[in-house]
Amino acid sequence: MPDIVIRQTAHAGRITLARPDALNAMTYDMCLQIEAALDSWAKDDDVQHVVLDAQGDKAFCAGGDIAQLYDTGMAGDFAFGQQFWADEYRLNAKIFNYPKPVISFLQGFTMGGGVGLGCHGTHRVVGETSRIAMPECGIGLIPDVGGTLILALAPGRIGEYLGTTGYRMAAADAIFAGFADLFVPQDQWFDLIQQLEDGASPDILAQAAQAPGDGLLSALQPDIDKYFAGERLGDIITTLQQVDSDFAKDTLKLLQRNSPLAMASTIEVLHRLRGPTLSMAKALDHEYRFTYRAMEHGDLLEGIRAAIIDKDRRPKWQYADLRVPAIAVSKMLMPLGKNALTLEDVRMTKTTVCFIGLGNMGAPMAANLAKAGLHVIGYDTAGTTAEGVTPAQSATDAAQGADIVLSMLPNGAILRDVAAAVLPVMKPGALFLDCSTVDVDSARAVARDAQDAGLLFVDAPVSGGIGGAAAGTLTFMAGGSAAAFETAQPLFDIMGQKAVHCGDAGAGQAAKICNNMILGATMIATCEAFALADKLGLDRQKMFDVVSTSSGYSWSMNAYCPAPNVGPQSPADNDYTPGFAAELMLKDLGLSQQAAEAVNADTPMGALALAQYRAFVEDEDGLGKDFSAMLPRFTSRGRI
Ligand code: NAD
């Protein structure tokens, strides 16, 4: 079972957390998948809004997966946690700044990392079972994932109270404190989500919302404001100790459970944030200062040990007497210099891509990667290069030290040769991403060799032609492991508008040859229809105007019209200079027939298209022309 289900409905981007047995705790992997989905939906006009929900009735998301952090931290690897937080905080900021409505349905527990996911959108829906909290001080961390922004904006000193005690807010309290917007009875959620999926406006949520009833926080606010007004944690503790009330006693009990260093730092962060310069970026920056140091210098590992490893619930905190020196807080919150949080997606800009095959498709694809800030080193036997790409002397020179080797080559034999040369020099764990159209066997053979060499492999042929390559709107059909696909995803986001993970290695090529079998046949059908229309005296523009909006429409007609000066710009307007060369279409049709033969599939139209392109390329003058040059071929002949 996947930990998360990401999909697109008619009008919504949909994310469902699917780890109910782990209270939907968010793993690193889930965080990266959500970010990739948000990136692609941001520029997809079909997606009006994003809807987040979770399976199970106990929790929307009870936090980040801290077991993962503990293992790496105990092994002395603090970098894993630091990277995880940096990536998670970037996601939190992305949700907060998202250009479309983000709607979340928060049943049961929403805590810590769950708040970062569910409480920064535009429509935060709570119900009868909702319990929202920032309990990080209980494990030696400060409230993070952008939670300090909400806490700093909460009325009076409610932020200090919630951040240090970890108080669990029911629906009314969550709305009062600014963690949620609308109370909607949970038996209505399913219907509302369906309507949102079908394109209903998020305004339906306000129409369904009801009064949440009385919360506790608003009644407690006068006391909270009085006792939590101190400059430092010590002041707050002293004030509470001087008061003889149930509230003061209960609050002290809560505070005595949590990490003093974390609580003192929480108070300090909230005080620093309040004011006209408050922003999500500033909140995350301060949180990251603490979390970056939390394993090495803070109480985090001890806090996780006591909470979920040994489960003794007796953490040995630093400053257990609750007297935290100001200097200790300052040290946790000092600026991080070159390690400071950056909310730009720097994962990829640090990446070196070796691009092999800078032809009609490869050159614009490589240029787009360079434009996005990646370091791209390119090689092509023909000596071609592309804008922003550093040329190399050989494929092996280019591949050495690269994080990703991307190839865009004419056929499977060349791919195998290139792979044999570069796989041995690639960095361990690097990704070989082949975007050429080749036979399934070659893709699988290179995948096996890559695996044997300890490398990742994805076959990801493309659709969209040179126009799509230049515009960065290609569709990728990918085969390979989930990990390899995920590694390739940021590149797909730059070069394309969509990437479909079709299955294991070779599955991308299988999808591609099926697609191109349709393309070959429709291009021939489009060309022969134009030739017939000519002979019937029908104007080509009129023919285009009708067919492009009638049932005969296709990509060949609408996006790549084979008639010169008709429809959008295409190779026909450039004397049929490829574009997509007829010999490449011949290759693809050969691949689909070879595959059909191997699996005993009946593909008569594909076979006919192959015969037509073979005659055109091998016996006539089609070699070197665009595959749409079938049109002058048909117009120059009569019925055969
Ligand atoms: P192309 O012929 O323009 O480019 C291929 C490039 O590979 C050439 O520049 C060639 O010099 C280079 N090359 C050949 N052998 C090499 C080697 N050993 N090392 C380095 N470079 C080498 O072809 P294209 O149109 O860019 O297509 C590339 C791939 O993309 C093909 O597999 C094709 O089927 C597929 N494709 C093309 C289109 C299209 O519209 N052109 C669309 C989708 C998919």
Boltz pocket constraint, residues with backbone or C-beta under 6 A from the ligand:
constraints:
  - pocket:
      binder: B
      contacts: [[A, 356], [A, 357], [A, 358], [A, 359], [A, 360], [A, 361], [A, 362], [A, 379], [A, 380], [A, 381], [A, 382], [A, 383], [A, 384], [A, 395], [A, 408], [A, 409], [A, 410], [A, 411], [A, 414], [A, 417], [A, 418], [A, 435], [A, 436], [A, 437], [A, 438], [A, 462], [A, 463], [A, 464], [A, 465], [A, 466], [A, 579], [A, 580], [A, 581], [A, 584]]
      max_distance: 6.0
